[in-house]
Amino acid sequence: MKPLSRDPAALPRLGWTLAALLVLWPLLQLAQFRPAALFEAANLAAMGHFVGAFLPPETSPDFLILLGRATVETLAMATAGIALAVVLALPLGLVLTRSLSLSRLGPGRHGWPGQLLRIAARGLLAVLRGVPELVWALLFVRVFGLGAAAGVLALGITYGGMLGKVYGEILDSVDARPARSLLEAGSGRLAALGYGLLPNAAQELVSYTVYRWECAVRASVVMGFVGAGGLGQLMDQSMKMLNGGEAATILATFLVLVLAADGLSESLRRRMA
């Protein structure tokens, strides 16, 4: 038999690619996305002048002490925000987990209260994660004033909504037979969770939580631009004073911080693999 001369799926792939381009092109035009503008002479000169102001980086002892405090504040904000998010996410994620529902064990059980509770929890999680952490930070800065407290609450609320949704999905995706057997034997929901679901889901739960902590480190810097403290607030002050040397040192510190967070999360994932 002669081998096939071409991939039989090539034509459908080409059709879907062309369809995607036809849809994407008007969206790019609507967004006024013009990459060629980056290479125009005036724009290149403006970017060169802006980058040139970053040299040399600021290395004075007084500024480095201030930078160290802002770095510690950024890490504290991200860690405390994730801790608050986990506290919010755990009960809401358990409510969403259908594997722990007693109404699914057999006929004669009325499941409408549990369904209403799951709908309410799903709606609450949608509200929490639907508002960006930057908007929450703007709100809490008005309440608490400048500082990391606003950033901690903003991260806790938004990431709590994200973690709660994903926790429920992870727990529902693992094998539910051990938990169901425990519930049928008269076990409580927490025991069914601890002995039936967590042994298979713990690695994925921890991995996703560590990943969200890594994202929180980045978000903490961004929220600093609205007064939530940390490296972002220090960066905002340096940019307003047109001090490019300080901005360059802050950017380098932020890069090192992100790389360290990425390396730590990767190490934790390897240990749990």
C-alpha positions in Angstrom: 0.0 0.0 0.0 1.2 3.5 -0.8 1.8 5.7 2.2 -0.4 8.8 2.5 1.1 11.7 0.7 -0.4 14.4 3.0 -1.9 14.8 6.4 -5.7 14.2 6.2 -6.2 16.8 8.9 -4.2 19.5 7.1 -7.2 21.1 5.3 -9.4 21.4 8.4 -6.4 22.9 10.3 -5.9 25.4 7.5 -9.5 26.3 7.5 -9.6 26.9 11.3 -6.4 28.9 11.1 -7.9 31.2 8.4 -11.1 31.6 10.3 -9.2 32.5 13.5 -7.2 35.2 11.5 -10.4 36.6 10.0 -11.8 37.0 13.5 -8.6 38.3 15.0 -7.8 40.9 12.4 -10.8 43.2 13.1 -10.2 42.9 16.8 -6.6 44.0 16.4 -7.8 47.0 14.3 -10.4 47.9 16.9 -7.6 47.8 19.6 -5.4 50.0 17.4 -2.6 47.5 17.7 0.3 48.7 15.5 3.7 47.0 16.4 5.4 49.0 13.6 5.0 52.1 15.7 7.7 50.8 18.0 10.3 51.2 15.2 9.4 54.8 14.1 12.3 57.2 14.5 10.5 59.5 17.0 9.4 56.7 19.2 12.8 55.0 19.1 14.4 58.3 20.2 11.9 58.7 23.0 12.5 55.2 24.3 16.2 55.6 24.0 16.1 58.8 26.1 13.9 57.1 28.7 16.1 54.0 29.0 19.2 56.2 29.0 18.0 58.0 32.1 18.2 54.7 34.0 22.0 54.7 33.9 23.8 54.6 36.2 21.7 52.7 38.8 21.4 54.2 42.2 23.6 52.4 44.8 23.8 54.9 47.7 23.5 53.2 51.2 20.5 55.2 52.3 18.6 54.3 49.2 19.6 50.6 49.4 18.3 50.5 53.0 15.0 52.0 51.9 14.9 49.5 49.0 15.5 46.5 51.4 12.6 47.6 53.5 10.3 47.9 50.5 11.4 44.4 49.3 10.6 42.9 52.6 7.2 44.7 52.7 6.4 43.3 49.2 7.2 39.8 50.3 5.2 40.2 53.5 2.2 41.6 51.5 2.2 38.7 49.1 2.6 36.1 51.7 0.0 37.5 54.1 -2.4 38.1 51.1 -2.1 34.4 50.1 -2.6 33.3 53.7 -5.8 35.3 53.8 -6.9 33.9 50.4 -6.4 30.3 51.6 -8.5 31.0 54.7 -11.3 32.3 52.4 -10.9 29.7 49.7 -10.9 26.5 51.9 -14.5 26.7 53.2 -15.9 28.0 49.9 -14.0 25.3 47.9 -15.3 22.6 50.2 -18.9 23.9 49.7 -18.4 23.6 45.9 -17.0 20.0 46.1 -19.8 17.7 44.9 -17.8 14.6 46.0 -18.6 15.5 49.6 -22.3 16.0 49.0 -24.5 13.6 51.1 -27.4 14.1 48.7 -25.5 12.1 46.0 -25.2 9.0 48.1 -28.6 7.6 47.1 -32.3 8.2 46.6 -34.5 9.7 49.3 -32.0 12.5 50.2 -33.1 16.0 49.6 -30.2 17.9 48.0 -31.8 21.3 47.3 -30.3 23.0 50.4 -26.9 21.9 49.4 -27.5 23.0 45.8 -28.6 26.5 47.0 -25.5 26.7 49.2 -23.3 25.8 46.2 -25.0 28.3 44.0 -24.4 31.0 46.7 -20.8 30.0 47.1 -20.2 30.0 43.4 -21.7 33.5 43.1 -19.6 34.8 46.0 -16.4 33.4 44.4 -17.3 35.0 41.1 -17.7 38.4 42.8 -14.4 38.0 44.7 -12.3 37.1 41.7 -14.3 39.2 39.2 -13.0 42.5 40.6 -9.2 42.9 39.9 -7.0 43.2 42.9 -5.9 46.7 41.7 -9.5 47.9 42.0 -9.8 46.4 45.5 -6.5 48.1 46.4 -7.7 51.5 45.2 -10.8 51.0 47.5 -8.9 49.9 50.5 -6.3 52.6 50.2 -9.2 55.1 50.7 -10.1 53.2 53.9 -6.7 52.3 55.5 -4.6 55.0 53.8 -1.2 54.3 52.2 0.5 51.1 53.2 0.6 47.4 52.8 -2.7 46.7 54.6 -4.7 47.6 51.5 -2.6 45.3 49.4 -3.0 42.4 51.8 -6.8 42.7 51.7 -6.9 43.2 48.0 -4.8 40.1 47.3 -6.7 38.1 49.9 -10.1 38.9 48.4 -9.2 38.4 44.7 -7.0 35.4 45.1 -9.4 33.9 47.6 -12.0 33.8 44.8 -9.5 32.2 42.4 -8.2 29.7 44.9 -11.7 28.7 46.1 -12.9 28.0 42.5 -9.8 26.0 41.6 -9.8 24.1 44.9 -13.4 22.9 44.3 -12.5 21.8 40.7 -9.4 20.0 41.8 -11.2 18.1 44.6 -14.0 17.1 42.1 -11.5 15.9 39.5 -9.8 13.3 41.7 -11.2 9.8 42.3 -14.3 10.2 44.5 -14.8 6.6 45.4 -12.8 6.6 48.6 -14.6 9.6 49.9 -18.0 8.2 48.8 -17.3 5.0 50.6 -16.4 6.8 53.8 -19.6 8.9 53.6 -21.7 5.8 53.1 -20.1 4.2 56.1 -21.2 7.1 58.3 -18.1 9.2 58.2 -18.2 13.0 58.4 -17.4 15.3 55.5 -14.1 16.4 57.0 -12.9 12.9 57.5 -14.0 12.0 54.0 -12.0 15.0 52.8 -8.9 14.2 54.8 -8.8 10.4 54.0 -10.7 10.2 50.8 -9.8 13.2 48.6 -6.7 14.9 50.0 -4.2 12.0 49.5 -4.9 12.3 45.7 -5.3 16.0 45.4 -2.8 17.4 47.9 0.1 17.8 45.4 -2.0 19.7 42.9 -3.6 21.9 45.6 -0.2 22.9 47.0 1.3 23.4 43.5 -1.5 25.8 42.5 -1.3 27.6 45.8 2.5 28.1 45.4 1.9 29.3 41.9 -0.6 31.9 43.1 1.9 33.1 45.7 4.4 33.6 42.9 1.7 35.7 41.1 1.0 37.6 44.3 4.6 38.8 44.4 4.2 40.3 41.0 0.8 41.8 41.8 2.1 43.3 45.0 4.5 45.4 43.0 1.8 46.6 40.7 -0.6 47.5 43.5 2.2 49.7 45.0 1.5 52.2 42.2 -1.8 53.0 43.8 -0.3 53.4 47.3 -0.4 49.9 48.6 3.2 50.0 49.7 6.2 47.9 48.8 8.4 48.2 45.7 5.6 49.5 43.6 5.1 52.6 45.7 8.8 53.2 45.9 9.0 52.9 42.1 6.1 55.3 41.6 7.9 57.9 43.8 11.1 57.5 41.9 9.3 57.8 38.5 7.5 61.0 39.6 10.7 62.6 40.7 12.3 61.6 37.3 15.0 59.6 39.1 15.9 57.0 36.5 18.8 55.6 38.6 16.6 54.7 41.5 14.0 53.2 39.0 16.7 51.0 37.4 17.8 49.7 40.8 14.2 49.0 41.8 13.5 47.2 38.5 16.6 45.0 39.0 15.5 44.2 42.5 12.1 43.3 41.3 13.6 41.0 38.6 15.7 39.2 41.2 12.7 38.9 43.5 10.6 37.3 40.8 13.3 34.9 39.8 13.8 33.9 43.4 10.1 33.3 43.8 10.0 31.2 40.6 12.9 29.2 41.8 11.4 28.6 45.2 8.1 27.5 43.7 9.8 25.1 41.2 11.8 23.6 44.1 8.6 23.0 46.1 7.0 21.4 43.1 9.9 19.0 42.6 9.9 18.0 46.2 6.2 17.1 46.0 6.5 15.3 42.7 
